[in-house]
Amino acid sequence: MLLLALAWSLRPRAPHLPDSGPVLLRADAPGLYALVDEIARTVGTRGVDRIVVDTQPNASVNSHGLRGRRQLTLGLPLWEILTPQQRIALLGHELAHYSNGDTRRALVVSRAYASLTAWHYYFAPTPDPTLIEMFVNLVFAVPRLLVLSLLTLLDHLTFRAAQRAEYLADRGAASAGSTAAAEELLDLLLVVESVDVVLRREANRAALTRGARCPRGRGRGRARLGEPPGPHGLDPRP
């Protein structure tokens, strides 16, 4: 039964689109989708099927399903601090990953990563183990080391290709926006974690100020940390 359960959890399957945040459909943001489509044509690929907004200071693209549906995830902390030209460069960088042959995003390699990561999770030692769990941790030590070795080997084999893909994505950012915008974007990415801390501090300060001005109970629960400011998470205000 244990082997059957492991086989079921590690079976080959096409991943589905995760619901990681508010979803913007084409009817919700036609201008944004038109911009994405135009930038995609510039970097030599097609647009995305949906756009998701979350609270992470990052941006990413993913493909899911047998038809290869594409999802673009935009983090508000990063998006809000960028100028319009830098935003174009950011979209160009992410979409260029589809046109430059990024090996780690290929179906076989990505599923190999997912399977090995799942095995590594199953073999992870139990914290604060009992006597029996200490024995299980000891038994799992060898297979965990083997899985970790395979993950490390796969990482080294694909490292140069992934590095090349990032350089080509940077070239896509420069061609979509401009060289200056791409350089400014890379400079901002170096300090984006600090920017995220500042934005969260300012959001908390604004929430406390609104809570002090509102009558008791009226503004309660409206400014929780990490909650999107609008129905789709795109608030034009800083």
Short mmCIF file of the C-alpha atoms (twelve columns), coordinates in Angstrom:
data_MODEL
# 
_entry.id   MODEL 
# 
loop_
_atom_site.group_PDB 
_atom_site.id 
_atom_site.type_symbol 
_atom_site.label_atom_id 
_atom_site.label_alt_id 
_atom_site.label_comp_id 
_atom_site.label_asym_id 
_atom_site.label_seq_id 
_atom_site.Cartn_x 
_atom_site.Cartn_y 
_atom_site.Cartn_z 
_atom_site.pdbx_PDB_model_num 
ATOM 1   C CA . MET A 1   0.000   0.000  0.000   1 
ATOM 2   C CA . LEU A 2   2.883   2.364  0.785   1 
ATOM 3   C CA . LEU A 3   4.498   1.722  -2.608  1 
ATOM 4   C CA . LEU A 4   1.154   2.226  -4.371  1 
ATOM 5   C CA . ALA A 5   0.647   5.514  -2.535  1 
ATOM 6   C CA . LEU A 6   4.132   6.688  -3.534  1 
ATOM 7   C CA . ALA A 7   3.564   5.615  -7.136  1 
ATOM 8   C CA . TRP A 8   0.279   7.554  -7.240  1 
ATOM 9   C CA . SER A 9   1.828   10.733 -5.822  1 
ATOM 10  C CA . LEU A 10  4.786   10.547 -8.245  1 
ATOM 11  C CA . ARG A 11  2.796   9.569  -11.336 1 
ATOM 12  C CA . PRO A 12  3.506   11.587 -14.529 1 
ATOM 13  C CA . ARG A 13  0.817   14.211 -14.913 1 
ATOM 14  C CA . ALA A 14  0.365   17.613 -16.436 1 
ATOM 15  C CA . PRO A 15  0.334   20.278 -13.729 1 
ATOM 16  C CA . HIS A 16  -2.687  22.544 -13.452 1 
ATOM 17  C CA . LEU A 17  -2.762  26.297 -13.161 1 
ATOM 18  C CA . PRO A 18  -2.494  27.192 -9.473  1 
ATOM 19  C CA . ASP A 19  -4.858  29.683 -7.886  1 
ATOM 20  C CA . SER A 20  -2.107  31.731 -6.255  1 
ATOM 21  C CA . GLY A 21  -3.909  35.055 -6.260  1 
ATOM 22  C CA . PRO A 22  -6.555  37.219 -7.946  1 
ATOM 23  C CA . VAL A 23  -6.890  36.363 -11.624 1 
ATOM 24  C CA . LEU A 24  -7.115  39.033 -14.319 1 
ATOM 25  C CA . LEU A 25  -8.933  37.788 -17.404 1 
ATOM 26  C CA . ARG A 26  -8.909  39.558 -20.753 1 
ATOM 27  C CA . ALA A 27  -12.266 41.133 -20.032 1 
ATOM 28  C CA . ASP A 28  -10.929 42.531 -16.757 1 
ATOM 29  C CA . ALA A 29  -7.755  44.150 -18.162 1 
ATOM 30  C CA . PRO A 30  -7.873  44.358 -21.968 1 
ATOM 31  C CA . GLY A 31  -5.193  47.052 -22.061 1 
ATOM 32  C CA . LEU A 32  -2.738  44.975 -20.050 1 
ATOM 33  C CA . TYR A 33  -3.353  41.901 -22.205 1 
ATOM 34  C CA . ALA A 34  -2.896  43.975 -25.369 1 
ATOM 35  C CA . LEU A 35  0.440   45.208 -24.019 1 
ATOM 36  C CA . VAL A 36  1.510   41.654 -23.159 1 
ATOM 37  C CA . ASP A 37  0.547   40.428 -26.635 1 
ATOM 38  C CA . GLU A 38  2.521   43.224 -28.293 1 
ATOM 39  C CA . ILE A 39  5.607   42.538 -26.166 1 
ATOM 40  C CA . ALA A 40  5.283   38.794 -26.855 1 
ATOM 41  C CA . ARG A 41  5.381   39.465 -30.588 1 
ATOM 42  C CA . THR A 42  8.456   41.637 -30.076 1 
ATOM 43  C CA . VAL A 43  10.380  38.823 -28.350 1 
ATOM 44  C CA . GLY A 44  9.146   36.173 -30.800 1 
ATOM 45  C CA . THR A 45  6.454   34.252 -28.920 1 
ATOM 46  C CA . ARG A 46  2.735   34.361 -28.158 1 
ATOM 47  C CA . GLY A 47  0.951   35.961 -25.222 1 
ATOM 48  C CA . VAL A 48  -0.351  34.394 -22.026 1 
ATOM 49  C CA . ASP A 49  -3.682  32.787 -21.227 1 
ATOM 50  C CA . ARG A 50  -4.153  34.469 -17.891 1 
ATOM 51  C CA . ILE A 51  -2.489  36.932 -15.524 1 
ATOM 52  C CA . VAL A 52  -2.353  36.455 -11.770 1 
ATOM 53  C CA . VAL A 53  -1.579  39.158 -9.222  1 
ATOM 54  C CA . ASP A 54  0.022   38.336 -5.874  1 
ATOM 55  C CA . THR A 55  1.878   40.066 -3.047  1 
ATOM 56  C CA . GLN A 56  5.371   38.704 -3.756  1 
ATOM 57  C CA . PRO A 57  8.095   41.128 -4.918  1 
ATOM 58  C CA . ASN A 58  8.663   39.114 -8.072  1 
ATOM 59  C CA . ALA A 59  7.315   38.166 -11.486 1 
ATOM 60  C CA . SER A 60  7.252   34.798 -13.229 1 
ATOM 61  C CA . VAL A 61  5.795   32.766 -16.082 1 
ATOM 62  C CA . ASN A 62  4.636   29.148 -15.993 1 
ATOM 63  C CA . SER A 63  3.157   26.646 -18.434 1 
ATOM 64  C CA . HIS A 64  0.551   24.120 -17.334 1 
ATOM 65  C CA . GLY A 65  -1.577  21.388 -18.828 1 
ATOM 66  C CA . LEU A 66  -1.288  19.330 -21.978 1 
ATOM 67  C CA . ARG A 67  -2.025  22.357 -24.146 1 
ATOM 68  C CA . GLY A 68  0.733   24.374 -22.508 1 
ATOM 69  C CA . ARG A 69  -1.468  27.138 -21.109 1 
ATOM 70  C CA . ARG A 70  0.626   30.093 -20.026 1 
ATOM 71  C CA . GLN A 71  0.321   32.067 -16.828 1 
ATOM 72  C CA . LEU A 72  2.024   35.359 -16.015 1 
ATOM 73  C CA . THR A 73  2.295   36.203 -12.324 1 
ATOM 74  C CA . LEU A 74  2.908   39.818 -11.361 1 
ATOM 75  C CA . GLY A 75  3.847   40.801 -7.833  1 
ATOM 76  C CA . LEU A 76  2.401   44.150 -6.795  1 
ATOM 77  C CA . PRO A 77  5.387   45.210 -4.622  1 
ATOM 78  C CA . LEU A 78  7.636   44.995 -7.682  1 
ATOM 79  C CA . TRP A 79  5.101   46.270 -10.222 1 
ATOM 80  C CA . GLU A 80  4.262   49.395 -8.207  1 
ATOM 81  C CA . ILE A 81  7.846   50.686 -8.005  1 
ATOM 82  C CA . LEU A 82  8.574   50.345 -11.729 1 
ATOM 83  C CA . THR A 83  8.219   53.062 -14.322 1 
ATOM 84  C CA . PRO A 84  6.145   52.278 -17.438 1 
ATOM 85  C CA . GLN A 85  9.292   51.580 -19.464 1 
ATOM 86  C CA . GLN A 86  10.687  49.329 -16.732 1 
ATOM 87  C CA . ARG A 87  7.396   47.423 -16.649 1 
ATOM 88  C CA . ILE A 88  7.713   46.791 -20.386 1 
ATOM 89  C CA . ALA A 89  11.257  45.536 -19.821 1 
ATOM 90  C CA . LEU A 90  10.017  43.240 -17.048 1 
ATOM 91  C CA . LEU A 91  7.326   41.757 -19.286 1 
ATOM 92  C CA . GLY A 92  9.860   41.354 -22.080 1 
ATOM 93  C CA . HIS A 93  12.209  39.472 -19.759 1 
ATOM 94  C CA . GLU A 94  9.537   37.053 -18.560 1 
ATOM 95  C CA . LEU A 95  8.008   36.393 -21.979 1 
ATOM 96  C CA . ALA A 96  11.444  35.881 -23.537 1 
ATOM 97  C CA . HIS A 97  11.798  32.720 -21.448 1 
ATOM 98  C CA . TYR A 98  9.296   31.132 -23.841 1 
ATOM 99  C CA . SER A 99  11.256  32.048 -26.952 1 
ATOM 100 C CA . ASN A 100 14.836  31.294 -25.896 1 
ATOM 101 C CA . GLY A 101 14.592  27.543 -25.226 1 
ATOM 102 C CA . ASP A 102 14.880  27.575 -21.430 1 
ATOM 103 C CA . THR A 103 15.841  23.964 -20.633 1 
ATOM 104 C CA . ARG A 104 14.597  23.947 -17.050 1 
ATOM 105 C CA . ARG A 105 11.116  24.917 -18.211 1 
ATOM 106 C CA . ALA A 106 10.929  21.996 -20.655 1 
ATOM 107 C CA . LEU A 107 8.387   19.292 -19.850 1 
ATOM 108 C CA . VAL A 108 10.827  16.400 -19.204 1 
ATOM 109 C CA . VAL A 109 13.342  18.354 -17.114 1 
ATOM 110 C CA . SER A 110 10.700  20.212 -15.097 1 
ATOM 111 C CA . ARG A 111 8.885   16.960 -14.272 1 
ATOM 112 C CA . ALA A 112 12.210  15.376 -13.280 1 
ATOM 113 C CA . TYR A 113 12.775  18.256 -10.885 1 
ATOM 114 C CA . ALA A 114 9.253   17.854 -9.489  1 
ATOM 115 C CA . SER A 115 9.600   14.085 -8.983  1 
ATOM 116 C CA . LEU A 116 13.012  14.308 -7.304  1 
ATOM 117 C CA . THR A 117 11.811  17.153 -5.089  1 
ATOM 118 C CA . ALA A 118 8.825   15.032 -4.032  1 
ATOM 119 C CA . TRP A 119 11.104  12.098 -3.171  1 
ATOM 120 C CA . HIS A 120 13.380  14.390 -1.188  1 
ATOM 121 C CA . TYR A 121 10.331  15.636 0.735   1 
ATOM 122 C CA . TYR A 122 9.221   12.094 1.557   1 
ATOM 123 C CA . PHE A 123 12.686  11.188 2.839   1 
ATOM 124 C CA . ALA A 124 13.077  14.360 4.905   1 
ATOM 125 C CA . PRO A 125 13.927  13.636 8.573   1 
ATOM 126 C CA . THR A 126 11.242  14.103 11.204  1 
ATOM 127 C CA . PRO A 127 12.017  16.961 13.609  1 
ATOM 128 C CA . ASP A 128 12.057  16.130 17.334  1 
ATOM 129 C CA . PRO A 129 11.817  12.395 16.576  1 
ATOM 130 C CA . THR A 130 10.770  9.648  18.914  1 
ATOM 131 C CA . LEU A 131 12.881  6.506  19.216  1 
ATOM 132 C CA . ILE A 132 11.085  4.818  16.306  1 
ATOM 133 C CA . GLU A 133 11.274  7.987  14.211  1 
ATOM 134 C CA . MET A 134 15.005  8.221  14.887  1 
ATOM 135 C CA . PHE A 135 15.363  4.735  13.428  1 
ATOM 136 C CA . VAL A 136 13.255  5.711  10.386  1 
ATOM 137 C CA . ASN A 137 15.378  8.839  9.881   1 
ATOM 138 C CA . LEU A 138 18.475  6.686  9.976   1 
ATOM 139 C CA . VAL A 139 17.057  4.249  7.410   1 
ATOM 140 C CA . PHE A 140 16.003  7.133  5.128   1 
ATOM 141 C CA . ALA A 141 19.412  8.798  5.303   1 
ATOM 142 C CA . VAL A 142 20.908  6.805  2.412   1 
ATOM 143 C CA . PRO A 143 18.019  7.214  -0.089  1 
ATOM 144 C CA . ARG A 144 17.729  10.886 0.889   1 
ATOM 145 C CA . LEU A 145 21.416  11.345 0.077   1 
ATOM 146 C CA . LEU A 146 20.958  9.585  -3.265  1 
ATOM 147 C CA . VAL A 147 17.989  11.775 -4.198  1 
ATOM 148 C CA . LEU A 148 19.864  14.907 -3.152  1 
ATOM 149 C CA . SER A 149 22.818  13.798 -5.289  1 
ATOM 150 C CA . LEU A 150 20.553  13.359 -8.312  1 
ATOM 151 C CA . LEU A 151 19.020  16.789 -7.740  1 
ATOM 152 C CA . THR A 152 22.471  18.339 -7.490  1 
ATOM 153 C CA . LEU A 153 23.605  16.530 -10.643 1 
ATOM 154 C CA . LEU A 154 20.544  17.674 -12.577 1 
ATOM 155 C CA . ASP A 155 21.098  21.212 -11.340 1 
ATOM 156 C CA . HIS A 156 24.715  21.208 -12.512 1 
ATOM 157 C CA . LEU A 157 23.835  19.691 -15.896 1 
ATOM 158 C CA . THR A 158 21.256  22.403 -16.602 1 
ATOM 159 C CA . PHE A 159 23.019  25.334 -14.929 1 
ATOM 160 C CA . ARG A 160 24.756  26.682 -18.034 1 
ATOM 161 C CA . ALA A 161 21.571  26.402 -20.099 1 
ATOM 162 C CA . ALA A 162 19.602  28.204 -17.394 1 
ATOM 163 C CA . GLN A 163 22.253  30.923 -17.190 1 
ATOM 164 C CA . ARG A 164 22.134  31.347 -20.968 1 
ATOM 165 C CA . ALA A 165 18.332  31.553 -20.807 1 
ATOM 166 C CA . GLU A 166 18.566  34.376 -18.256 1 
ATOM 167 C CA . TYR A 167 20.987  36.328 -20.454 1 
ATOM 168 C CA . LEU A 168 18.685  35.891 -23.444 1 
ATOM 169 C CA . ALA A 169 15.731  36.977 -21.305 1 
ATOM 170 C CA . ASP A 170 17.673  40.131 -20.380 1 
ATOM 171 C CA . ARG A 171 18.185  40.735 -24.094 1 
ATOM 172 C CA . GLY A 172 14.436  40.368 -24.551 1 
ATOM 173 C CA . ALA A 173 13.896  42.974 -21.835 1 
ATOM 174 C CA . ALA A 174 16.183  45.391 -23.653 1 
ATOM 175 C CA . SER A 175 14.507  44.801 -27.025 1 
ATOM 176 C CA . ALA A 176 10.998  45.208 -25.599 1 
ATOM 177 C CA . GLY A 177 11.710  48.249 -23.461 1 
ATOM 178 C CA . SER A 178 15.154  49.740 -23.910 1 
ATOM 179 C CA . THR A 179 18.695  49.040 -22.802 1 
ATOM 180 C CA . ALA A 180 18.457  51.751 -20.141 1 
ATOM 181 C CA . ALA A 181 15.141  50.386 -18.826 1 
ATOM 182 C CA . ALA A 182 16.551  46.843 -18.691 1 
ATOM 183 C CA . GLU A 183 19.606  48.053 -16.762 1 
ATOM 184 C CA . GLU A 184 17.430  50.008 -14.325 1 
ATOM 185 C CA . LEU A 185 15.208  46.957 -13.852 1 
ATOM 186 C CA . LEU A 186 18.195  44.758 -12.990 1 
ATOM 187 C CA . ASP A 187 19.435  47.356 -10.518 1 
ATOM 188 C CA . LEU A 188 16.026  47.435 -8.828  1 
ATOM 189 C CA . LEU A 189 15.905  43.643 -8.612  1 
ATOM 190 C CA . LEU A 190 19.069  43.743 -6.509  1 
ATOM 191 C CA . VAL A 191 17.286  45.744 -3.788  1 
ATOM 192 C CA . VAL A 192 13.716  44.529 -4.278  1 
ATOM 193 C CA . GLU A 193 13.606  42.750 -0.904  1 
ATOM 194 C CA . SER A 194 14.439  45.992 0.878   1 
ATOM 195 C CA . VAL A 195 11.787  47.759 -1.169  1 
ATOM 196 C CA . ASP A 196 9.261   45.100 -0.163  1 
ATOM 197 C CA . VAL A 197 10.024  45.733 3.517   1 
ATOM 198 C CA . VAL A 198 9.520   49.489 3.044   1 
ATOM 199 C CA . LEU A 199 6.234   49.003 1.178   1 
ATOM 200 C CA . ARG A 200 4.880   46.688 3.875   1 
ATOM 201 C CA . ARG A 201 5.879   49.138 6.588   1 
ATOM 202 C CA . GLU A 202 4.122   51.978 4.767   1 
ATOM 203 C CA . ALA A 203 1.045   49.794 4.209   1 
ATOM 204 C CA . ASN A 204 0.883   48.998 7.928   1 
ATOM 205 C CA . ARG A 205 1.303   52.680 8.790   1 
ATOM 206 C CA . ALA A 206 -1.501  53.638 6.400   1 
ATOM 207 C CA . ALA A 207 -3.722  50.903 7.844   1 
ATOM 208 C CA . LEU A 208 -3.128  52.139 11.386  1 
ATOM 209 C CA . THR A 209 -3.879  55.725 10.316  1 
ATOM 210 C CA . ARG A 210 -7.132  54.724 8.633   1 
ATOM 211 C CA . GLY A 211 -8.090  52.609 11.635  1 
ATOM 212 C CA . ALA A 212 -7.568  55.565 13.952  1 
ATOM 213 C CA . ARG A 213 -9.695  57.866 11.777  1 
ATOM 214 C CA . CYS A 214 -12.564 55.423 11.166  1 
ATOM 215 C CA . PRO A 215 -15.300 54.830 13.767  1 
ATOM 216 C CA . ARG A 216 -14.858 51.650 15.740  1 
ATOM 217 C CA . GLY A 217 -15.703 48.575 13.700  1 
ATOM 218 C CA . ARG A 218 -16.189 50.294 10.336  1 
ATOM 219 C CA . GLY A 219 -12.657 49.842 9.000   1 
ATOM 220 C CA . ARG A 220 -11.868 46.615 10.811  1 
ATOM 221 C CA . GLY A 221 -10.291 43.913 8.667   1 
ATOM 222 C CA . ARG A 222 -9.953  46.036 5.533   1 
ATOM 223 C CA . ALA A 223 -6.196  46.459 5.491   1 
ATOM 224 C CA . ARG A 224 -4.741  43.115 6.489   1 
ATOM 225 C CA . LEU A 225 -1.152  42.554 5.442   1 
ATOM 226 C CA . GLY A 226 -0.934  40.763 2.120   1 
ATOM 227 C CA . GLU A 227 -4.567  41.455 1.138   1 
ATOM 228 C CA . PRO A 228 -4.925  42.931 -2.365  1 
ATOM 229 C CA . PRO A 229 -6.166  46.534 -2.350  1 
ATOM 230 C CA . GLY A 230 -8.865  46.047 -4.971  1 
ATOM 231 C CA . PRO A 231 -11.078 43.362 -6.507  1 
ATOM 232 C CA . HIS A 232 -8.274  42.291 -8.859  1 
ATOM 233 C CA . GLY A 233 -5.255  43.451 -6.883  1 
ATOM 234 C CA . LEU A 234 -4.249  46.293 -9.238  1 
ATOM 235 C CA . ASP A 235 -4.549  49.527 -7.307  1 
ATOM 236 C CA . PRO A 236 -3.072  52.507 -9.206  1 
ATOM 237 C CA . ARG A 237 -2.420  54.357 -5.955  1 
ATOM 238 C CA . PRO A 238 0.998   53.962 -4.262  1 
# 
